[in-house]
Amino acid sequence: MSGLKLLALDGDDLGIVSAHVQDAVLKTGDLSYSPKAGLFTVAVNRFVWEEAGEKARSFERRRAMLSFKRVRGVRSQGFDRRNGEAVLSLLALSFSPKGEGPDGVLELVLAGGGAIQLDVECIEGQLADTGGAWETTHRPDHSAEA
């Protein structure tokens, strides 16, 4: 199977990308922001939900790159960005418009109450598998969460 490549240009697109990065894990050292280029990127190990049937005995994770263009600023909360080896779990992506225009805050919602907020001119994101894939027997389970 070829690698996944998705583009997000509006809220509906972002919802699809969000579904594909749910339960992705990442290290804080893989977060990158270039203010001059207006580019935020993060390498993630995403859980392959699109192939995770209820009766499957094994599952897969793939290395992927999540990137957003037209970013004017980045804020984070709930984790220490200086600890490059800290592992974070991504739960969802969301967007809150600032007004009538396309600008707003795009949020990467993390497990444990953490978040990364991107001040964006508009939604312009991409998710692309970059290569490595490996088997895992662990399927993320949110049934115990309230």
Backbone bond lengths (Angstrom), bond angles and torsions (degrees), N, CA, C in turn:
res aa  C-N    CA-C-N  psi(-1)  N-CA   C-N-CA  omega(-1)  CA-C   N-CA-C  phi
1 M - - - 1.443 - - 1.529 109.18 -
2 S 1.317 115.90 138.76 1.460 119.14 178.34 1.519 110.02 -76.13
3 G 1.324 115.63 161.36 1.447 120.92 -177.66 1.515 112.62 -70.23
4 L 1.290 115.56 151.17 1.453 123.22 178.65 1.517 110.26 -72.83
5 K 1.325 116.97 136.97 1.465 123.13 174.62 1.517 107.46 -140.12
6 L 1.336 116.07 116.82 1.458 121.45 -178.72 1.520 109.91 -127.60
7 L 1.328 115.99 146.76 1.448 122.83 177.71 1.525 107.38 -121.71
8 A 1.342 116.59 136.60 1.466 121.38 178.31 1.519 109.28 -119.34
9 L 1.344 115.77 119.51 1.462 121.29 178.77 1.527 112.63 -121.90
10 D 1.345 116.83 -3.63 1.460 120.80 176.95 1.527 108.68 -153.41
11 G 1.322 115.43 -179.95 1.460 120.08 -176.97 1.511 113.90 -61.88
12 D 1.332 117.44 -37.36 1.472 120.39 178.41 1.526 110.78 -64.10
13 D 1.329 115.87 -46.03 1.468 120.31 177.43 1.532 110.65 -59.83
14 L 1.337 115.90 -42.67 1.466 120.47 -178.47 1.529 110.57 -61.97
15 G 1.324 117.05 -35.64 1.458 120.74 176.94 1.516 112.39 -62.36
16 I 1.324 116.55 -37.69 1.467 120.82 178.28 1.531 109.90 -68.43
17 V 1.327 117.00 -45.39 1.465 120.36 177.43 1.525 109.59 -61.12
18 S 1.330 116.58 -42.39 1.466 121.09 179.44 1.523 111.65 -56.96
19 A 1.324 116.72 -43.06 1.467 120.55 178.92 1.526 111.50 -60.91
20 H 1.322 116.89 -34.81 1.461 120.94 -178.49 1.525 113.73 -80.10
21 V 1.329 117.71 -19.37 1.472 119.44 177.64 1.519 112.49 -104.28
22 Q 1.342 117.47 1.54 1.460 119.16 176.71 1.517 109.41 -57.39
23 D 1.315 116.13 129.83 1.465 124.58 179.93 1.520 114.22 71.57
24 A 1.332 117.27 15.79 1.469 119.92 171.48 1.524 108.01 -68.23
25 V 1.318 116.47 147.06 1.459 120.84 175.14 1.525 108.68 -114.04
26 L 1.330 114.30 149.53 1.456 120.25 -177.62 1.511 109.40 -150.54
27 K 1.315 115.89 160.66 1.462 121.35 174.01 1.521 108.36 -103.59
28 T 1.317 116.14 144.76 1.467 118.77 179.78 1.521 110.81 -59.72
29 G 1.303 118.39 -28.02 1.458 121.83 178.02 1.518 113.43 -67.10
30 D 1.338 116.99 -14.76 1.465 121.22 178.69 1.524 113.10 -91.78
31 L 1.348 117.10 -0.99 1.462 121.25 175.81 1.521 108.48 -79.38
32 S 1.319 116.98 133.75 1.466 120.75 -179.32 1.523 110.21 -141.70
33 Y 1.337 115.49 133.94 1.456 120.33 176.78 1.518 109.00 -134.50
34 S 1.326 116.30 126.76 1.451 122.69 176.25 1.529 107.97 -111.96
35 P 1.348 117.47 99.75 1.467 119.52 -178.37 1.527 113.22 -59.13
36 K 1.317 117.30 -39.05 1.462 120.89 -178.13 1.527 111.29 -62.93
37 A 1.329 116.65 -41.28 1.463 121.40 179.69 1.529 112.12 -86.27
38 G 1.349 117.13 -13.76 1.461 120.49 -176.52 1.508 112.13 65.76
39 L 1.346 116.46 36.01 1.462 121.66 -173.50 1.524 110.81 -122.09
40 F 1.336 115.85 127.60 1.460 123.28 173.91 1.520 107.32 -114.78
41 T 1.325 117.17 129.85 1.462 121.18 178.04 1.521 110.08 -134.53
42 V 1.309 115.03 153.85 1.460 121.24 172.70 1.530 108.52 -151.46
43 A 1.315 114.77 131.63 1.466 121.16 173.84 1.528 107.35 -85.48
44 V 1.324 116.07 132.32 1.458 121.21 -177.85 1.523 110.54 -130.14
45 N 1.313 114.93 159.21 1.455 122.22 169.34 1.523 105.21 -106.60
46 R 1.334 115.93 99.45 1.459 118.65 -173.55 1.521 111.47 -90.99
47 F 1.325 114.84 144.37 1.456 121.16 173.62 1.525 106.86 -78.53
48 V 1.317 117.48 133.98 1.464 121.68 -174.92 1.538 108.90 -87.69
49 W 1.330 114.74 80.96 1.464 121.04 -178.58 1.521 112.41 -63.62
50 E 1.327 117.56 -31.60 1.457 119.92 -175.79 1.538 112.99 -67.07
51 E 1.328 117.34 -12.31 1.463 121.12 177.83 1.521 112.80 -120.36
52 A 1.324 117.22 11.76 1.468 122.00 -174.36 1.521 110.87 -98.83
53 G 1.322 116.63 75.03 1.457 120.75 178.11 1.524 111.43 -67.09
54 E 1.307 116.24 157.06 1.469 121.86 -178.14 1.534 112.79 -58.70
55 K 1.328 117.91 -30.80 1.467 121.05 -175.64 1.527 113.47 -98.45
56 A 1.306 116.57 3.35 1.466 119.37 -178.98 1.526 110.54 -66.31
57 R 1.321 116.18 142.70 1.465 121.66 178.20 1.524 111.63 -93.68
58 S 1.308 116.10 -25.06 1.460 119.66 176.70 1.526 108.37 -134.01
59 F 1.314 113.81 158.75 1.456 120.66 -175.26 1.514 108.58 -131.42
60 E 1.318 116.00 -176.54 1.455 119.48 -176.22 1.527 110.73 -138.94
61 R 1.320 115.00 147.09 1.456 123.31 168.20 1.524 106.87 -120.06
62 R 1.330 115.19 148.60 1.467 120.65 178.76 1.514 109.14 -132.69
63 R 1.314 115.56 146.27 1.463 121.79 173.81 1.521 107.34 -75.22
64 A 1.323 116.45 132.73 1.457 120.79 -178.22 1.523 109.57 -145.42
65 M 1.323 115.26 160.39 1.461 122.11 177.31 1.522 107.88 -116.34
66 L 1.330 115.23 126.76 1.453 122.35 175.23 1.519 106.60 -109.26
67 S 1.329 117.42 125.23 1.465 119.93 -177.52 1.526 110.62 -137.69
68 F 1.335 113.94 149.45 1.458 121.52 176.98 1.513 108.52 -133.25
69 K 1.329 115.60 132.77 1.457 122.15 177.48 1.518 109.04 -101.52
70 R 1.347 114.95 168.97 1.460 122.62 177.25 1.528 112.23 61.82
71 V 1.334 114.56 38.69 1.463 122.22 179.72 1.525 108.49 -93.42
72 R 1.335 116.23 127.93 1.463 121.22 -179.22 1.523 113.22 -98.23
73 G 1.308 117.83 -18.10 1.459 121.13 -179.72 1.515 110.48 -171.84
74 V 1.346 115.83 158.29 1.460 122.25 -179.20 1.524 109.02 -134.12
75 R 1.334 116.24 133.25 1.462 122.62 174.29 1.531 107.49 -127.70
76 S 1.313 115.42 152.93 1.461 118.84 176.67 1.515 109.49 -139.62
77 Q 1.319 115.52 157.42 1.462 121.23 177.00 1.517 109.19 -150.83
78 G 1.319 115.67 152.30 1.456 121.03 173.53 1.514 115.97 87.06
79 F 1.337 118.46 6.15 1.460 121.57 176.29 1.524 108.60 -158.46
80 D 1.329 115.49 161.28 1.459 122.00 -178.54 1.529 108.93 -94.96
81 R 1.336 116.57 107.74 1.471 120.45 -178.58 1.524 112.31 -67.12
82 R 1.323 117.78 -19.05 1.476 120.81 -179.94 1.523 112.09 -74.89
83 N 1.331 117.70 -19.34 1.461 121.64 178.32 1.528 108.29 -89.18
84 G 1.334 116.03 90.95 1.457 122.01 -175.45 1.510 115.11 -64.39
85 E 1.332 117.61 -16.67 1.463 121.06 -179.17 1.525 113.06 -95.81
86 A 1.328 117.71 -4.26 1.465 120.32 179.36 1.529 109.39 -63.90
87 V 1.321 115.38 135.59 1.459 121.34 -179.26 1.527 108.82 -100.76
88 L 1.324 115.32 129.52 1.461 122.38 179.96 1.520 109.02 -116.89
89 S 1.322 115.62 149.93 1.466 121.15 177.33 1.525 108.57 -113.61
90 L 1.316 115.99 123.35 1.456 122.80 -178.14 1.530 109.20 -87.71
91 L 1.321 115.89 125.14 1.461 119.79 -179.42 1.518 112.97 -97.43
92 A 1.339 117.34 -40.11 1.465 119.74 -175.18 1.517 110.69 -165.82
93 L 1.323 115.11 165.63 1.458 123.90 171.46 1.522 106.77 -115.90
94 S 1.334 116.60 139.04 1.461 119.38 176.75 1.521 109.17 -140.97
95 F 1.334 115.80 160.62 1.457 120.80 -179.98 1.518 109.32 -134.46
96 S 1.343 115.52 133.11 1.460 122.30 175.67 1.520 108.21 -121.81
97 P 1.347 117.49 112.52 1.468 119.12 179.17 1.528 110.50 -68.33
98 K 1.338 115.68 151.91 1.464 120.60 178.71 1.518 111.95 -85.89
99 G 1.291 117.52 -24.02 1.460 121.61 -178.17 1.510 109.36 -171.44
100 E 1.326 116.48 -137.75 1.458 121.90 -179.27 1.527 113.27 -78.48
101 G 1.327 116.82 -24.90 1.458 121.01 -176.31 1.517 112.89 -79.07
102 P 1.310 116.65 -177.81 1.468 120.87 -178.32 1.526 113.84 -82.16
103 D 1.350 118.42 -6.09 1.458 120.11 -176.68 1.526 110.92 -80.00
104 G 1.337 114.91 159.05 1.450 119.60 -179.69 1.510 111.36 173.02
105 V 1.322 114.97 -160.27 1.457 121.88 179.83 1.517 108.83 -115.85
106 L 1.315 115.46 121.44 1.454 122.81 175.77 1.521 106.09 -99.49
107 E 1.318 116.80 124.31 1.463 120.69 -174.72 1.512 111.87 -115.73
108 L 1.331 115.14 133.45 1.454 122.54 170.38 1.519 105.14 -97.41
109 V 1.324 116.97 108.51 1.453 123.02 -176.82 1.526 108.77 -86.54
110 L 1.339 115.36 125.34 1.461 121.22 -176.04 1.526 111.25 -109.10
111 A 1.318 116.67 152.97 1.456 121.36 174.75 1.525 109.19 -62.52
112 G 1.310 116.63 149.59 1.456 121.00 177.87 1.523 113.69 81.85
113 G 1.321 117.71 10.71 1.456 120.80 176.47 1.512 115.83 90.21
114 G 1.318 118.18 2.73 1.456 120.67 178.59 1.523 111.52 -81.38
115 A 1.332 115.53 164.24 1.458 120.32 179.23 1.521 110.14 -160.00
116 I 1.319 114.78 153.50 1.461 122.86 171.25 1.517 105.33 -123.32
117 Q 1.334 116.50 121.95 1.462 121.20 -178.12 1.513 109.60 -111.13
118 L 1.326 115.08 127.47 1.452 122.09 178.69 1.522 108.81 -109.05
119 D 1.314 116.52 123.52 1.461 121.68 173.81 1.528 105.78 -84.12
120 V 1.344 116.84 110.12 1.465 120.74 -172.89 1.523 112.50 -118.29
121 E 1.326 115.53 149.76 1.466 122.04 174.40 1.519 110.23 -70.81
122 C 1.326 115.77 -32.59 1.458 123.22 178.57 1.533 106.94 -168.68
123 I 1.322 116.62 170.53 1.463 120.45 176.30 1.523 108.12 -78.47
124 E 1.311 116.55 118.82 1.459 122.17 173.94 1.523 107.32 -149.22
125 G 1.322 115.15 89.44 1.459 120.19 -174.89 1.504 112.30 -127.46
126 Q 1.320 114.34 163.33 1.459 120.52 179.76 1.519 108.95 -146.07
127 L 1.318 115.20 141.48 1.460 122.74 171.77 1.516 106.69 -124.49
128 A 1.325 116.42 126.47 1.465 120.05 -179.74 1.520 110.19 -141.45
129 D 1.324 115.68 128.13 1.459 119.88 171.95 1.521 107.55 -64.85
130 T 1.324 116.11 139.10 1.461 119.81 -174.84 1.517 113.72 -114.78
131 G 1.310 117.64 3.07 1.452 116.39 177.50 1.503 113.02 144.97
132 G 1.312 115.99 -99.03 1.453 122.04 -169.65 1.510 115.56 -47.47
133 A 1.324 115.94 136.77 1.457 123.52 175.75 1.521 107.59 -137.96
134 W 1.317 116.39 147.19 1.456 119.95 179.42 1.520 109.49 -149.98
135 E 1.326 114.39 155.63 1.453 122.50 -178.47 1.522 109.81 -82.82
136 T 1.327 115.25 145.65 1.456 122.00 173.26 1.525 108.08 -140.57
137 T 1.306 117.18 146.92 1.463 120.63 177.13 1.522 111.05 -94.08
138 H 1.334 117.61 -8.18 1.456 122.36 -177.56 1.531 111.06 -92.56
139 R 1.325 116.00 121.94 1.467 122.40 174.72 1.515 107.43 -105.09
140 P 1.324 119.55 123.36 1.469 120.62 178.79 1.533 110.41 -54.79
141 D 1.330 115.91 139.34 1.454 121.44 -176.78 1.532 108.64 -132.39
142 H 1.314 116.29 122.84 1.461 121.14 -179.30 1.537 111.01 -110.06
143 S 1.310 117.67 10.41 1.468 120.93 -174.70 1.522 112.42 -65.19
144 A 1.328 118.82 -27.19 1.472 121.56 -178.59 1.516 112.38 -84.57
145 E 1.350 117.48 -8.02 1.461 120.31 -178.55 1.514 110.62 -81.67
146 A 1.314 115.68 144.29 1.465 120.07 179.89 1.503 110.45 -95.91
